[in-house]
Amino acid sequence: MSSGCHDASGADATLTGVPRIALVGAPNSGKTSVFNGLTGLRAKTGNYPGVTVSRYVGTARTGHHRHVIEDLPGTYSLEPISLDEQITVDVLDGRLEGADRPDALLLVVDATTLRRSLGFLAQVLARGLPACVVVTFTDELARRQGRLDVDAFAQALGVPVLPVVGHHGLGIAQLRDQLTTWRTWQAPAVPPPTDPGEQDTWADSVLAFADYPPRSAIGSPGAWTRRCCTRCGGRWSSSQ
């Protein structure tokens, strides 16, 4: 399977009694590459009940372990402004008929825009589901002379953290192994704040502890990595 799309011909992913792990993250965060790396050709495409929003579900196998993996629609926030984002919120809250609430979450964040992702990460962790954070594009962060102490980041968040370069398959095997321990994943002992002002202070302390550079210290991406989103008026923003 290519890293840029989902396969519609995969095996049955409606397995009963099999742990369900949901991938959550912003568009262009590398989430699809992680999904493809975990599921290979064992994936299928459909729609969520009653709407035309695409649903991508597959299976990941590690030894005798099997997990259903669902790639939720990309979102920048759990305060939805589109149908896709509303679907993600409803699945996480167990409110969408015909879509089971996941047993655990893989939170996918882009290493080059980590500061911008922490508010969303705080919202998701506050849901209280077992979670593991997947940090993508660490190769691009290094190319821009940025840095991230992954172990310190995990300690600051209170959840497991793994670096993955999905489009090269790096870290996928380790992530599959991590899936087998999902029952040991815990919500943070001290949940992140929900107040936006407090979140900024929390994000600064987390990133400082993880040795992540300040906003001005990470070089701008090339044109091929620029992201466009409706939340910034269709313009790429260099803030991290």
SULLIN-V570003 format. One record per residue. N is the residue number from 0. RES is the residue in three letters. PHI is phi in whole degrees, -180 to 180 (NA if undefined). PSI is psi in radians with two decimals (* if undefined). Layout:
BEGIN
n=N res=RES phi=PHI psi=PSI
n=N res=RES phi=PHI psi=PSI
END
This chain:
BEGIN
n=0 res=MET phi=NA psi=2.42
n=1 res=SER phi=-73 psi=2.82
n=2 res=SER phi=-83 psi=-0.04
n=3 res=GLY phi=-108 psi=-0.09
n=4 res=CYS phi=-149 psi=2.95
n=5 res=HIS phi=-101 psi=2.60
n=6 res=ASP phi=-91 psi=2.41
n=7 res=ALA phi=-97 psi=0.06
n=8 res=SER phi=-116 psi=0.36
n=9 res=GLY phi=-72 psi=3.07
n=10 res=ALA phi=-73 psi=3.01
n=11 res=ASP phi=-60 psi=2.17
n=12 res=ALA phi=-114 psi=0.24
n=13 res=THR phi=-100 psi=0.75
n=14 res=LEU phi=-72 psi=2.40
n=15 res=THR phi=-94 psi=2.55
n=16 res=GLY phi=76 psi=0.13
n=17 res=VAL phi=-105 psi=2.32
n=18 res=PRO phi=-56 psi=2.43
n=19 res=ARG phi=-109 psi=2.12
n=20 res=ILE phi=-116 psi=2.21
n=21 res=ALA phi=-104 psi=2.38
n=22 res=LEU phi=-90 psi=2.21
n=23 res=VAL phi=-128 psi=2.36
n=24 res=GLY phi=176 psi=3.03
n=25 res=ALA phi=-76 psi=2.74
n=26 res=PRO phi=-56 psi=2.51
n=27 res=ASN phi=68 psi=0.32
n=28 res=SER phi=-87 psi=-0.04
n=29 res=GLY phi=93 psi=0.14
n=30 res=LYS phi=-62 psi=-0.75
n=31 res=THR phi=-65 psi=-0.68
n=32 res=SER phi=-63 psi=-0.66
n=33 res=VAL phi=-66 psi=-0.77
n=34 res=PHE phi=-59 psi=-0.85
n=35 res=ASN phi=-63 psi=-0.68
n=36 res=GLY phi=-65 psi=-0.65
n=37 res=LEU phi=-76 psi=-0.64
n=38 res=THR phi=-100 psi=-0.35
n=39 res=GLY phi=58 psi=-2.24
n=40 res=LEU phi=-91 psi=0.07
n=41 res=ARG phi=-92 psi=1.06
n=42 res=ALA phi=-142 psi=2.72
n=43 res=LYS phi=-145 psi=2.78
n=44 res=THR phi=-116 psi=2.42
n=45 res=GLY phi=-152 psi=-2.75
n=46 res=ASN phi=-124 psi=2.67
n=47 res=TYR phi=-69 psi=2.63
n=48 res=PRO phi=-56 psi=2.21
n=49 res=GLY phi=80 psi=0.00
n=50 res=VAL phi=-136 psi=2.98
n=51 res=THR phi=-101 psi=0.32
n=52 res=VAL phi=-78 psi=2.22
n=53 res=SER phi=-67 psi=2.50
n=54 res=ARG phi=-122 psi=2.23
n=55 res=TYR phi=-118 psi=2.05
n=56 res=VAL phi=-133 psi=2.42
n=57 res=GLY phi=-148 psi=-3.09
n=58 res=THR phi=-123 psi=2.50
n=59 res=ALA phi=-118 psi=2.37
n=60 res=ARG phi=-122 psi=2.34
n=61 res=THR phi=-135 psi=1.83
n=62 res=GLY phi=61 psi=-2.18
n=63 res=HIS phi=-89 psi=0.00
n=64 res=HIS phi=-90 psi=2.47
n=65 res=ARG phi=-134 psi=2.42
n=66 res=HIS phi=-135 psi=2.44
n=67 res=VAL phi=-85 psi=2.22
n=68 res=ILE phi=-113 psi=2.19
n=69 res=GLU phi=-118 psi=2.20
n=70 res=ASP phi=-93 psi=1.70
n=71 res=LEU phi=-69 psi=2.66
n=72 res=PRO phi=-55 psi=2.44
n=73 res=GLY phi=-64 psi=2.48
n=74 res=THR phi=-151 psi=2.60
n=75 res=TYR phi=-94 psi=-0.20
n=76 res=SER phi=-160 psi=2.75
n=77 res=LEU phi=-94 psi=0.32
n=78 res=GLU phi=-110 psi=1.50
n=79 res=PRO phi=-67 psi=2.50
n=80 res=ILE phi=-125 psi=0.11
n=81 res=SER phi=-144 psi=2.88
n=82 res=LEU phi=-64 psi=-0.72
n=83 res=ASP phi=-57 psi=-0.81
n=84 res=GLU phi=-67 psi=-0.64
n=85 res=GLN phi=-63 psi=-0.68
n=86 res=ILE phi=-60 psi=-0.80
n=87 res=THR phi=-60 psi=-0.81
n=88 res=VAL phi=-61 psi=-0.78
n=89 res=ASP phi=-66 psi=-0.66
n=90 res=VAL phi=-65 psi=-0.78
n=91 res=LEU phi=-63 psi=-0.58
n=92 res=ASP phi=-91 psi=-0.01
n=93 res=GLY phi=70 psi=0.50
n=94 res=ARG phi=-104 psi=-0.04
n=95 res=LEU phi=-98 psi=2.01
n=96 res=GLU phi=-63 psi=2.33
n=97 res=GLY phi=87 psi=0.02
n=98 res=ALA phi=-132 psi=1.92
n=99 res=ASP phi=-66 psi=2.56
n=100 res=ARG phi=-66 psi=2.39
n=101 res=PRO phi=-66 psi=2.67
n=102 res=ASP phi=-78 psi=-0.52
n=103 res=ALA phi=-156 psi=2.93
n=104 res=LEU phi=-127 psi=2.51
n=105 res=LEU phi=-108 psi=1.95
n=106 res=LEU phi=-93 psi=1.97
n=107 res=VAL phi=-97 psi=2.14
n=108 res=VAL phi=-130 psi=2.52
n=109 res=ASP phi=-85 psi=2.14
n=110 res=ALA phi=-61 psi=-0.49
n=111 res=THR phi=-81 psi=-0.26
n=112 res=THR phi=-128 psi=0.67
n=113 res=LEU phi=-64 psi=-0.71
n=114 res=ARG phi=-60 psi=-0.72
n=115 res=ARG phi=-69 psi=-0.38
n=116 res=SER phi=-88 psi=-0.26
n=117 res=LEU phi=-70 psi=-0.53
n=118 res=GLY phi=-63 psi=-0.78
n=119 res=PHE phi=-64 psi=-0.76
n=120 res=LEU phi=-59 psi=-0.72
n=121 res=ALA phi=-62 psi=-0.72
n=122 res=GLN phi=-61 psi=-0.75
n=123 res=VAL phi=-70 psi=-0.77
n=124 res=LEU phi=-61 psi=-0.53
n=125 res=ALA phi=-67 psi=-0.27
n=126 res=ARG phi=-69 psi=-0.33
n=127 res=GLY phi=83 psi=0.13
n=128 res=LEU phi=-81 psi=2.59
n=129 res=PRO phi=-55 psi=2.37
n=130 res=ALA phi=-143 psi=2.60
n=131 res=CYS phi=-131 psi=2.34
n=132 res=VAL phi=-93 psi=2.29
n=133 res=VAL phi=-111 psi=2.05
n=134 res=VAL phi=-99 psi=2.04
n=135 res=THR phi=-102 psi=2.97
n=136 res=PHE phi=58 psi=0.54
n=137 res=THR phi=-67 psi=-0.46
n=138 res=ASP phi=-66 psi=-0.69
n=139 res=GLU phi=-69 psi=-0.65
n=140 res=LEU phi=-60 psi=-0.78
n=141 res=ALA phi=-65 psi=-0.65
n=142 res=ARG phi=-63 psi=-0.55
n=143 res=ARG phi=-89 psi=0.20
n=144 res=GLN phi=66 psi=0.50
n=145 res=GLY phi=-89 psi=3.09
n=146 res=ARG phi=-154 psi=2.73
n=147 res=LEU phi=-155 psi=2.13
n=148 res=ASP phi=-84 psi=1.75
n=149 res=VAL phi=-63 psi=-0.72
n=150 res=ASP phi=-64 psi=-0.74
n=151 res=ALA phi=-67 psi=-0.64
n=152 res=PHE phi=-61 psi=-0.78
n=153 res=ALA phi=-62 psi=-0.72
n=154 res=GLN phi=-64 psi=-0.72
n=155 res=ALA phi=-68 psi=-0.63
n=156 res=LEU phi=-81 psi=-0.54
n=157 res=GLY phi=83 psi=0.32
n=158 res=VAL phi=-138 psi=2.80
n=159 res=PRO phi=-63 psi=2.56
n=160 res=VAL phi=-135 psi=2.33
n=161 res=LEU phi=-131 psi=2.36
n=162 res=PRO phi=-85 psi=2.40
n=163 res=VAL phi=-140 psi=2.32
n=164 res=VAL phi=-110 psi=1.51
n=165 res=GLY phi=-60 psi=-0.69
n=166 res=HIS phi=-71 psi=-0.21
n=167 res=HIS phi=-111 psi=-0.02
n=168 res=GLY phi=76 psi=0.14
n=169 res=LEU phi=-78 psi=2.24
n=170 res=GLY phi=89 psi=-0.11
n=171 res=ILE phi=-66 psi=-0.74
n=172 res=ALA phi=-61 psi=-0.73
n=173 res=GLN phi=-66 psi=-0.63
n=174 res=LEU phi=-68 psi=-0.70
n=175 res=ARG phi=-59 psi=-0.77
n=176 res=ASP phi=-62 psi=-0.68
n=177 res=GLN phi=-63 psi=-0.58
n=178 res=LEU phi=-59 psi=-0.59
n=179 res=THR phi=-68 psi=-0.24
n=180 res=THR phi=-107 psi=0.31
n=181 res=TRP phi=-59 psi=-0.49
n=182 res=ARG phi=-67 psi=-0.34
n=183 res=THR phi=-91 psi=-0.17
n=184 res=TRP phi=-66 psi=2.41
n=185 res=GLN phi=-124 psi=2.66
n=186 res=ALA phi=-70 psi=2.68
n=187 res=PRO phi=-55 psi=2.44
n=188 res=ALA phi=-59 psi=-0.65
n=189 res=VAL phi=-117 psi=1.84
n=190 res=PRO phi=-59 psi=2.58
n=191 res=PRO phi=-61 psi=2.65
n=192 res=PRO phi=-66 psi=2.65
n=193 res=THR phi=-101 psi=-0.32
n=194 res=ASP phi=-72 psi=2.23
n=195 res=PRO phi=-55 psi=-0.72
n=196 res=GLY phi=-65 psi=-0.74
n=197 res=GLU phi=-68 psi=-0.56
n=198 res=GLN phi=-63 psi=-0.66
n=199 res=ASP phi=-62 psi=-0.78
n=200 res=THR phi=-65 psi=-0.74
n=201 res=TRP phi=-61 psi=-0.81
n=202 res=ALA phi=-61 psi=-0.76
n=203 res=ASP phi=-60 psi=-0.74
n=204 res=SER phi=-69 psi=-0.69
n=205 res=VAL phi=-63 psi=-0.83
n=206 res=LEU phi=-70 psi=-0.62
n=207 res=ALA phi=-64 psi=-0.73
n=208 res=PHE phi=-63 psi=-0.59
n=209 res=ALA phi=-87 psi=0.13
n=210 res=ASP phi=61 psi=0.60
n=211 res=TYR phi=-86 psi=2.35
n=212 res=PRO phi=-65 psi=2.70
n=213 res=PRO phi=-65 psi=2.96
n=214 res=ARG phi=-52 psi=-0.76
n=215 res=SER phi=-78 psi=-0.14
n=216 res=ALA phi=-92 psi=-0.15
n=217 res=ILE phi=-102 psi=2.20
n=218 res=GLY phi=-63 psi=2.72
n=219 res=SER phi=-71 psi=2.56
n=220 res=PRO phi=-75 psi=2.83
n=221 res=GLY phi=-72 psi=3.03
n=222 res=ALA phi=-61 psi=-0.56
n=223 res=TRP phi=-70 psi=-0.29
n=224 res=THR phi=-103 psi=0.04
n=225 res=ARG phi=-69 psi=2.43
n=226 res=ARG phi=-109 psi=2.48
n=227 res=CYS phi=-122 psi=2.33
n=228 res=CYS phi=-145 psi=2.65
n=229 res=THR phi=-66 psi=-0.43
n=230 res=ARG phi=-71 psi=-0.35
n=231 res=CYS phi=-111 psi=0.41
n=232 res=GLY phi=70 psi=0.43
n=233 res=GLY phi=81 psi=0.17
n=234 res=ARG phi=-115 psi=2.46
n=235 res=TRP phi=-72 psi=2.38
n=236 res=SER phi=-113 psi=2.39
n=237 res=SER phi=-86 psi=-0.06
n=238 res=SER phi=-68 psi=2.45
n=239 res=GLN phi=-102 psi=*
END
